[in-house]
Amino acid sequence: MDSYIKGNFRKSIFKSDKGYVIGLFKVRETNDDILEEYVNQTITFTGYFHELNEDDTYILYGEAVNHPRYGFQFQTNRYERMKPTGKDAIVEFLSSDLFPGVGEKLAKSIADTLGDNAIDKILEDESCLYLIPKLTENKIKKIVNILKKYEESHQTIARLIDLGFSMREALSIYNEYKTNTMKIIDNNIYQISYNLSDISFLKIDKAGYLLNIDSADDRRVKAATLYVMKNLIYQNGDSYLSKEVIVSNVNKFLNIDYNNYDEVFKKLEEMDYIVIDGDDYYLEDIWNAEANIAERLYDMASKPLKKYKNLDNLLSELEKINDIKYNDEQKKAIVKALENNILIITGGPGTGKTTIIKAITELYQHVNKLDYDEFTEHLALLAPTGRASKRMSESTFLPASTIHRFLKWNKETLEFMVNEENKSDVDLVIVDEVSMIDINLFDSLLKGLKRNVKLILVGDYDQLPSVGPGNLLKDLICSDVIDVVHLKHLYRQGEDSYIISLAYEIKDGILSENYLNSYNDYTFLKCSANHIKSNLKRLCEKVIDKGYDYKRLQILAPMYKGENGIDTLNKELQDVFNPASSEKREIKSGNIVFRENDKILQLVNMPEENVFNGDIGVIKYIKYGNTSKSKKDEIYVDFDGNLVKYTPKDFAKIKHGFIISIHKSQGSEFEMVIMPMTHSYRRMLYKKLVYTGVTRAKRKLILIGEPDAFALSVQNNHEYIRNSKLLEKIKYKFEKNT
């Protein structure tokens, strides 16, 4: 049973557009022993609310928590507004600002005549107000209308909660449809899926079941078709789908045999949710993104180049200042970056991409005669992940940020605040790790930049493609209409080193026999699949003895399941890196034991806590339910100084990070990387995946397992080929206008 507090709302400290409130609440009553000390006191509360009035009495259900950043507060998950009962409460309610024109004298007359349940009586039969002396018909209508409107919203929200929606979701739905909400519920509950992207189709479908909507109802099939299309596109990274794939997957998802899909697709296109382009079925935003990217790239590439005098001399001076010698490729990249409106710089590890970014920024600042403050106002150094942007900042000594932060993502409206109507003023934008960027994010970035911006894209398209749809970097390079500088000369390579050579062997698909030799930065420890687990544990023990901690070392694997999968190995490695001790508290959640000092991987974005999917931290401490104010077990994870609290409902958002997937490691570098290799991974062993894993290692790479499995992965080019027409659209745009 939830704890509750009963009392009165005092004031809001913060209120979002979506109804999230932080405020003050005067506690009159509670069922929680811990909260007894706060009776007749004012405390901070949080939660989603429709309207809060100081004259009303509320019951808030939820839990008391001690937030690591904001202190003690009551987190509300649902609430009830108590109808005024008793003459004093009714007089206070009816004479409040909610009922203009009703003074205390008239309110007292209503309470005296209708009794303690006056509000219920008026709602049941408004004619009872005619019993009140001197109450005009006009004033009766006003009182009844205000009371009905006031009551309707709470009844509607209660109905939505009965249908399975959370308080946040119910408020979101009500704020969208207002007085039409009940009509939407009764006529087509699936309409919600089109208007509110933050509410799960599965929740809406559950409500549809409770409303007895048939499994093959046209309304359900149409909404499910759009839902399945989105899932398929973001699951495989496609920009578009075939009709056959969509139909078979929707029928399977709904467990029906529906045959009127042509009408479904027609209606979805008329509603501007999809675009049918010949035999290709797009989500409209992706079709528009491809078209907009082609348009903006043509616009940028068509603008005249900006020429500078004495760049060669300035480059020579820069070499002296930085005590460095740029090769011809690097010089070409630096000069083109200053002269071109758009440029792509691509190359593998060790080719000096970071060095070039630093040189471009220094030279741009110099030729434009900008001081530090002026320069940072004109410049945006961007990357798709926080870790990648941090590396840019460390290498250039300039501020850098994620693309989402630069575009000012608003989690309330689910929109970027920097957009077509509110563009950024920056003149120079350098984006790193472009291989990780999908076409929707790139489209949003272009929309947020002014037309005469200088854009430099840096990345390695031999790495894994973006999680989202498209083959952005590869399509841009292969278009042959945008200037590209290919970096091939290796810098980060010593005589007795091999990591970078191995990366290029993988990239070229030609593995030399050297991969079985040992070097200062590389070793392959051969063993059979059934010995990987034990050998990996012994190896990690040696690595720990050499002083490597969880930040400097990362173990990577391609798969979660199986004897040598991530889930199994994380349990084994916990005993090595953080064995049980009477001095460490631990909590069991499902089949995972979380222990103080454990390495933790974040699985979902939690922007309100400034922690994101793929972030790595360590469990600082654990509180048991018998010592925590919430009466629940609590895990506190330290993400580089950002302490985040998790209660049992949040435990599924984290897992052990002693070993993580190669996909999760994208955009990161580690001093040492260890990668198990076995034929049991064969479904995931392909060239781009292995290349991405190998290139995460900065100073030491150790492969352990079956050499043949590794050799086969290098030969395996059979990755999923994504459906994309961006390349075609870019070429068409340039050909059409030349």
ZAMARGU-4260 file (C-alpha; in steps of 0.2 Angstrom, whole numbers, plus 5000, padded with zeros to 4 digits):
<rodrens>
0) 5000/5000/5000 | 5007/5017/4995 | 5010/5030/5009 | 4999/5045/5008 | 4999/5063/5015
5) 4982/5073/5016 | 4982/5091/5017 | 4983/5107/5007 | 4993/5114/4993 | 5002/5130/4997
10) 5012/5135/4982 | 5021/5130/4966 | 5040/5132/4965 | 5041/5125/4948 | 5028/5119/4935
15) 5031/5112/4918 | 5020/5113/4902 | 5017/5094/4904 | 5010/5097/4922 | 5026/5092/4932
20) 5025/5102/4948 | 5038/5105/4962 | 5028/5113/4977 | 5025/5115/4995 | 5011/5105/5004
25) 5004/5108/5022 | 5002/5090/5029 | 4987/5087/5040 | 4986/5068/5040 | 4997/5053/5035
30) 4997/5034/5036 | 5016/5033/5036 | 5025/5032/5053 | 5041/5041/5046 | 5030/5056/5040
35) 5021/5058/5056 | 5034/5071/5062 | 5029/5082/5047 | 5010/5083/5052 | 5005/5101/5053
40) 5021/5106/5044 | 5025/5111/5026 | 5035/5100/5015 | 5041/5099/4997 | 5032/5088/4985
45) 5034/5083/4967 | 5023/5074/4954 | 5011/5077/4939 | 4995/5087/4943 | 4981/5094/4932
50) 4976/5109/4943 | 4980/5113/4961 | 4970/5125/4972 | 4975/5132/4989 | 4956/5130/4994
55) 4955/5112/4991 | 4961/5097/5001 | 4971/5083/4993 | 4977/5066/4996 | 4994/5063/4988
60) 5000/5045/4986 | 5018/5040/4984 | 5034/5039/4994 | 5045/5050/5005 | 5063/5051/4998
65) 5079/5060/5002 | 5085/5066/4985 | 5104/5067/4984 | 5103/5084/4976 | 5086/5091/4982
70) 5084/5084/4999 | 5069/5078/5008 | 5053/5077/4997 | 5037/5068/4994 | 5036/5060/4977
75) 5018/5058/4971 | 5013/5045/4959 | 4994/5048/4960 | 4982/5060/4969 | 4964/5063/4974
80) 4955/5080/4976 | 4943/5079/4991 | 4926/5086/4989 | 4922/5099/5002 | 4911/5092/5015
85) 4905/5100/5031 | 4897/5118/5032 | 4914/5127/5035 | 4923/5119/5021 | 4908/5122/5009
90) 4907/5140/5013 | 4926/5142/5011 | 4926/5133/4994 | 4911/5142/4987 | 4917/5159/4993
95) 4934/5157/4985 | 4941/5165/4969 | 4935/5150/4959 | 4917/5156/4960 | 4917/5175/4956
100) 4901/5184/4963 | 4898/5171/4977 | 4902/5180/4993 | 4903/5172/5010 | 4885/5177/5015
105) 4878/5168/4999 | 4890/5153/5002 | 4884/5151/5020 | 4866/5152/5014 | 4869/5137/5002
110) 4878/5127/5015 | 4864/5130/5028 | 4850/5125/5015 | 4859/5110/5007 | 4869/5103/5021
115) 4886/5095/5023 | 4885/5087/5006 | 4880/5102/4996 | 4892/5100/4982 | 4886/5082/4978
120) 4868/5088/4979 | 4871/5102/4966 | 4881/5090/4954 | 4867/5077/4955 | 4852/5090/4953
125) 4856/5108/4950 | 4838/5113/4953 | 4841/5111/4972 | 4849/5128/4971 | 4832/5136/4968
130) 4829/5133/4986 | 4842/5146/4991 | 4833/5163/4994 | 4838/5177/4983 | 4849/5166/4971
135) 4846/5172/4953 | 4844/5160/4939 | 4860/5168/4931 | 4870/5165/4946 | 4864/5148/4947
140) 4870/5144/4930 | 4887/5151/4933 | 4889/5141/4949 | 4883/5125/4940 | 4894/5128/4925
145) 4910/5131/4935 | 4907/5116/4947 | 4904/5104/4932 | 4919/5110/4923 | 4929/5109/4939
150) 4923/5091/4942 | 4924/5085/4924 | 4943/5087/4923 | 4946/5076/4938 | 4933/5063/4933
155) 4941/5062/4916 | 4959/5060/4923 | 4952/5046/4935 | 4944/5037/4920 | 4961/5038/4911
160) 4970/5031/4926 | 4957/5017/4927 | 4961/5012/4909 | 4979/5009/4914 | 4988/5026/4911
165) 4999/5034/4924 | 4996/5051/4931 | 5009/5059/4920 | 5001/5050/4904 | 4983/5055/4910
170) 4988/5073/4912 | 4997/5073/4895 | 4981/5066/4887 | 4970/5078/4896 | 4981/5093/4892
175) 4980/5088/4873 | 4962/5086/4871 | 4954/5096/4886 | 4935/5094/4886 | 4936/5083/4871
180) 4945/5069/4881 | 4930/5058/4885 | 4925/5060/4866 | 4942/5053/4861 | 4941/5039/4873
185) 4924/5034/4868 | 4926/5037/4849 | 4944/5031/4846 | 4957/5029/4860 | 4970/5025/4846
190) 4970/5043/4841 | 4981/5046/4856 | 4995/5037/4848 | 4996/5049/4833 | 4996/5065/4844
195) 5006/5060/4859 | 5023/5051/4854 | 5028/5050/4873 | 5014/5038/4877 | 5017/5019/4872
200) 5006/5011/4859 | 5005/4996/4871 | 4997/5006/4885 | 4985/5013/4872 | 4981/4996/4866
205) 4978/4989/4883 | 4965/5003/4886 | 4958/4998/4869 | 4956/4980/4875 | 4947/4987/4891
210) 4936/4996/4880 | 4931/4980/4871 | 4939/4986/4854 | 4940/4971/4842 | 4957/4964/4838
215) 4955/4968/4819 | 4946/4985/4821 | 4952/4997/4807 | 4957/5010/4821 | 4968/4998/4830
220) 4976/4991/4814 | 4980/5009/4807 | 4988/5014/4823 | 4998/4998/4825 | 5004/4999/4807
225) 5012/5016/4811 | 5019/5009/4827 | 5026/4993/4819 | 5034/5004/4805 | 5043/5015/4818
230) 5049/4999/4827 | 5056/4991/4811 | 5065/5007/4805 | 5073/5010/4822 | 5077/4992/4825
235) 5086/4989/4808 | 5092/5007/4804 | 5082/5008/4788 | 5075/5024/4781 | 5061/5015/4772
240) 5052/4998/4771 | 5043/4987/4759 | 5024/4985/4759 | 5027/4966/4761 | 5038/4968/4777
245) 5026/4980/4785 | 5010/4969/4782 | 5018/4953/4788 | 5025/4961/4804 | 5009/4970/4808
250) 4998/4954/4806 | 5011/4945/4817 | 5011/4958/4830 | 4992/4959/4831 | 4990/4940/4829
255) 4977/4944/4815 | 4975/4941/4796 | 4970/4958/4790 | 4969/4961/4771 | 4964/4979/4769
260) 4981/4987/4771 | 4980/4998/4755 | 4966/5008/4763 | 4977/5009/4779 | 4992/5015/4770
265) 4981/5028/4760 | 4974/5035/4776 | 4991/5036/4785 | 4998/5046/4770 | 4983/5057/4770
270) 4986/5061/4788 | 5004/5065/4784 | 5012/5051/4794 | 5019/5041/4780 | 5026/5045/4762
275) 5023/5031/4749 | 5038/5034/4737 | 5035/5021/4723 | 5037/5004/4731 | 5046/5012/4747
280) 5036/5016/4762 | 5043/5030/4773 | 5039/5038/4789 | 5036/5056/4784 | 5049/5064/4795
285) 5063/5053/4788 | 5057/5056/4770 | 5058/5075/4774 | 5074/5073/4782 | 5082/5065/4767
290) 5075/5079/4756 | 5080/5093/4768 | 5098/5086/4770 | 5100/5085/4751 | 5093/5103/4749
295) 5104/5111/4763 | 5120/5102/4757 | 5118/5108/4739 | 5115/5126/4746 | 5131/5125/4756
300) 5142/5117/4743 | 5136/5130/4730 | 5141/5145/4740 | 5158/5153/4734 | 5174/5148/4743
305) 5182/5160/4755 | 5200/5162/4751 | 5213/5168/4764 | 5231/5175/4761 | 5247/5167/4767
310) 5239/5151/4774 | 5255/5142/4770 | 5265/5154/4781 | 5252/5153/4795 | 5252/5134/4794
315) 5271/5134/4796 | 5270/5146/4811 | 5257/5135/4819 | 5269/5120/4816 | 5282/5129/4826
320) 5270/5134/4840 | 5264/5116/4842 | 5280/5108/4839 | 5272/5097/4825 | 5274/5093/4807
325) 5258/5092/4797 | 5259/5080/4782 | 5251/5085/4765 | 5234/5076/4769 | 5233/5086/4785
330) 5238/5103/4777 | 5225/5100/4763 | 5211/5096/4776 | 5216/5112/4787 | 5216/5123/4772
335) 5200/5116/4764 | 5191/5117/4781 | 5195/5136/4781 | 5190/5139/4763 | 5175/5127/4760
340) 5158/5129/4767 | 5156/5111/4770 | 5170/5098/4771 | 5171/5079/4776 | 5187/5073/4785
345) 5188/5054/4786 | 5201/5042/4792 | 5204/5028/4803 | 5213/5028/4820 | 5230/5036/4821
350) 5228/5047/4806 | 5228/5063/4816 | 5209/5068/4815 | 5210/5076/4833 | 5226/5085/4828
355) 5218/5093/4813 | 5203/5098/4823 | 5214/5108/4835 | 5224/5116/4820 | 5208/5121/4811
360) 5201/5130/4827 | 5218/5139/4830 | 5220/5145/4813 | 5202/5150/4811 | 5203/5161/4827
365) 5219/5168/4820 | 5214/5173/4803 | 5197/5180/4809 | 5206/5190/4823 | 5195/5184/4837
370) 5199/5184/4856 | 5195/5169/4866 | 5177/5175/4871 | 5173/5180/4853 | 5179/5164/4846
375) 5169/5153/4858 | 5154/5163/4853 | 5157/5159/4835 | 5162/5141/4837 | 5152/5125/4840
380) 5162/5109/4843 | 5150/5095/4843 | 5149/5076/4845 | 5134/5063/4847 | 5140/5057/4864
385) 5145/5066/4880 | 5161/5056/4881 | 5166/5060/4863 | 5163/5079/4866 | 5173/5078/4882
390) 5188/5071/4871 | 5186/5086/4859 | 5186/5098/4873 | 5202/5090/4881 | 5211/5090/4864
395) 5207/5108/4859 | 5206/5117/4876 | 5189/5124/4870 | 5171/5121/4875 | 5162/5106/4867
400) 5145/5098/4869 | 5133/5085/4863 | 5122/5089/4848 | 5107/5087/4859 | 5114/5100/4871
405) 5119/5112/4857 | 5101/5111/4850 | 5093/5113/4867 | 5083/5097/4868 | 5067/5100/4878
410) 5062/5084/4887 | 5045/5092/4891 | 5040/5096/4873 | 5051/5083/4865 | 5058/5096/4853
415) 5074/5105/4850 | 5073/5124/4855 | 5086/5128/4842 | 5077/5125/4826 | 5072/5133/4809
420) 5063/5147/4818 | 5077/5149/4831 | 5093/5146/4823 | 5111/5147/4831 | 5122/5161/4828
425) 5138/5151/4827 | 5149/5153/4811 | 5160/5137/4812 | 5153/5120/4817 | 5165/5105/4819
430) 5156/5088/4822 | 5166/5073/4827 | 5161/5054/4827 | 5149/5058/4813 | 5147/5039/4809
435) 5136/5038/4825 | 5124/5052/4819 | 5107/5046/4811 | 5098/5056/4797 | 5085/5063/4809
440) 5098/5071/4821 | 5108/5078/4806 | 5093/5085/4799 | 5089/5094/4815 | 5107/5100/4816
445) 5106/5108/4799 | 5089/5116/4803 | 5097/5124/4818 | 5111/5132/4808 | 5111/5148/4798
450) 5113/5147/4779 | 5131/5154/4779 | 5138/5143/4792 | 5154/5133/4789 | 5152/5115/4793
455) 5166/5102/4795 | 5161/5083/4798 | 5174/5071/4805 | 5172/5053/4806 | 5177/5035/4802
460) 5163/5027/4791 | 5171/5010/4793 | 5165/5010/4811 | 5147/5004/4815 | 5133/5015/4808
465) 5121/5025/4819 | 5109/5017/4830 | 5095/5027/4822 | 5090/5026/4803 | 5102/5029/4788
470) 5120/5028/4782 | 5124/5046/4784 | 5143/5047/4783 | 5145/5034/4770 | 5131/5041/4759
475) 5139/5059/4761 | 5156/5052/4756 | 5150/5041/4742 | 5139/5055/4734 | 5155/5062/4726
480) 5148/5080/4727 | 5155/5085/4744 | 5173/5089/4746 | 5181/5074/4756 | 5199/5073/4763
485) 5204/5055/4766 | 5218/5053/4779 | 5228/5038/4777 | 5245/5042/4784 | 5247/5034/4801
490) 5254/5044/4816 | 5249/5034/4832 | 5260/5019/4828 | 5277/5014/4836 | 5289/5001/4830
495) 5283/4988/4842 | 5265/4992/4841 | 5251/4984/4831 | 5234/4990/4836 | 5232/5002/4822
500) 5240/4990/4809 | 5227/4977/4815 | 5213/4990/4813 | 5218/4993/4795 | 5220/4974/4791
505) 5202/4972/4797 | 5196/4987/4787 | 5205/4980/4771 | 5198/4962/4775 | 5216/4955/4774
510) 5223/4948/4790 | 5241/4945/4791 | 5249/4932/4802 | 5255/4945/4814 | 5239/4945/4823
515) 5245/4930/4832 | 5262/4938/4838 | 5264/4949/4853 | 5268/4967/4854 | 5270/4981/4867
520) 5252/4986/4864 | 5244/4969/4858 | 5242/4951/4863 | 5231/4937/4857 | 5229/4924/4870
525) 5224/4908/4862 | 5212/4896/4871 | 5196/4885/4867 | 5179/4893/4870 | 5176/4883/4886
530) 5192/4890/4894 | 5188/4908/4890 | 5179/4911/4906 | 5193/4905/4917 | 5207/4912/4907
535) 5198/4929/4906 | 5197/4929/4925 | 5215/4925/4928 | 5220/4939/4915 | 5210/4952/4924
540) 5218/4947/4941 | 5235/4951/4933 | 5229/4967/4925 | 5222/4973/4942 | 5239/4969/4950
545) 5247/4980/4937 | 5236/4995/4943 | 5222/4995/4931 | 5205/5001/4938 | 5188/5001/4930
550) 5190/5017/4921 | 5206/5013/4912 | 5201/4995/4907 | 5186/4989/4897 | 5181/4972/4892
555) 5170/4971/4876 | 5160/4957/4868 | 5147/4956/4854 | 5133/4946/4863 | 5123/4946/4879
560) 5118/4928/4879 | 5127/4911/4880 | 5142/4904/4891 | 5153/4918/4885 | 5140/4931/4883
565) 5140/4948/4892 | 5127/4943/4906 | 5137/4927/4911 | 5154/4935/4911 | 5148/4950/4921
570) 5144/4939/4935 | 5161/4930/4934 | 5170/4946/4933 | 5161/4954/4948 | 5170/4941/4959
575) 5187/4946/4951 | 5185/4965/4951 | 5174/4967/4967 | 5172/4952/4977 | 5159/4950/4991
580) 5165/4957/5008 | 5157/4960/5025 | 5162/4978/5023 | 5152/4980/5007 | 5133/4981/5006
585) 5124/4972/4992 | 5106/4970/4985 | 5099/4956/4974 | 5088/4962/4960 | 5082/4947/4950
590) 5097/4937/4946 | 5109/4952/4948 | 5118/4956/4964 | 5122/4974/4965 | 5137/4977/4977
595) 5146/4993/4983 | 5160/4997/4972 | 5153/4988/4957 | 5156/4995/4940 | 5139/5000/4932
600) 5132/5003/4915 | 5117/5015/4912 | 5105/5007/4900 | 5092/5022/4897 | 5093/5040/4896
605) 5088/5050/4912 | 5091/5068/4907 | 5083/5074/4923 | 5098/5066/4932 | 5111/5071/4919
610) 5115/5052/4915 | 5113/5044/4898 | 5112/5027/4889 | 5130/5020/4889 | 5137/5030/4904
615) 5148/5021/4916 | 5149/5023/4934 | 5152/5015/4951 | 5141/5011/4965 | 5146/5023/4979
620) 5135/5016/4993 | 5119/5006/4996 | 5105/5010/5009 | 5094/4996/5015 | 5075/4999/5017
625) 5076/4998/5036 | 5088/5013/5036 | 5082/5023/5021 | 5068/5036/5023 | 5059/5029/5008
630) 5059/5012/5017 | 5065/5005/5001 | 5082/4999/4996 | 5092/5012/4987 | 5108/5011/4976
635) 5118/5027/4974 | 5129/5027/4958 | 5143/5039/4955 | 5145/5045/4937 | 5161/5055/4937
640) 5155/5066/4952 | 5137/5065/4947 | 5128/5055/4961 | 5112/5047/4955 | 5100/5037/4967
645) 5090/5021/4961 | 5076/5013/4970 | 5069/4996/4965 | 5058/5003/4951 | 5074/5010/4943
650) 5085/4995/4945 | 5081/4989/4928 | 5089/5004/4921 | 5107/4999/4926 | 5117/4983/4925
655) 5135/4978/4928 | 5148/4986/4917 | 5163/4975/4920 | 5160/4969/4902 | 5149/4979/4890
660) 5144/4977/4871 | 5154/4984/4857 | 5139/4994/4852 | 5138/5002/4869 | 5157/5007/4868
665) 5155/5018/4852 | 5161/5035/4855 | 5173/5030/4869 | 5191/5026/4871 | 5199/5016/4884
670) 5218/5014/4889 | 5216/4995/4889 | 5203/4984/4880 | 5201/4965/4882 | 5189/4956/4869
675) 5184/4938/4870 | 5183/4929/4853 | 5174/4913/4850 | 5164/4904/4837 | 5148/4905/4848
680) 5148/4924/4844 | 5147/4920/4825 | 5130/4928/4822 | 5138/4945/4827 | 5155/4943/4821
685) 5157/4954/4806 | 5170/4966/4800 | 5163/4983/4806 | 5159/4977/4823 | 5176/4969/4826
690) 5184/4985/4819 | 5174/4996/4830 | 5179/4986/4846 | 5198/4985/4841 | 5198/5004/4838
695) 5192/5008/4856 | 5209/5003/4863 | 5221/5017/4865 | 5237/5009/4872 | 5234/4990/4875
700) 5223/4977/4866 | 5221/4959/4872 | 5211/4947/4862 | 5207/4930/4871 | 5199/4914/4863
705) 5199/4906/4846 | 5210/4914/4832 | 5199/4906/4819 | 5184/4915/4825 | 5193/4931/4824
710) 5200/4928/4807 | 5182/4923/4800 | 5175/4939/4807 | 5188/4949/4797 | 5182/4940/4781
715) 5163/4943/4785 | 5156/4958/4776 | 5138/4951/4777 | 5132/4965/4788 | 5114/4971/4787
720) 5112/4983/4772 | 5101/4997/4777 | 5088/5004/4765 | 5092/5023/4762 | 5089/5035/4747
725) 5099/5049/4754 | 5114/5046/4742 | 5101/5045/4728 | 5093/5061/4733 | 5109/5071/4735
730) 5116/5066/4718 | 5099/5070/4710 | 5099/5087/4718 | 5116/5092/4712 | 5113/5084/4695
735) 5097/5094/4693 | 5105/5110/4697 | 5121/5109/4687
</rodrens>
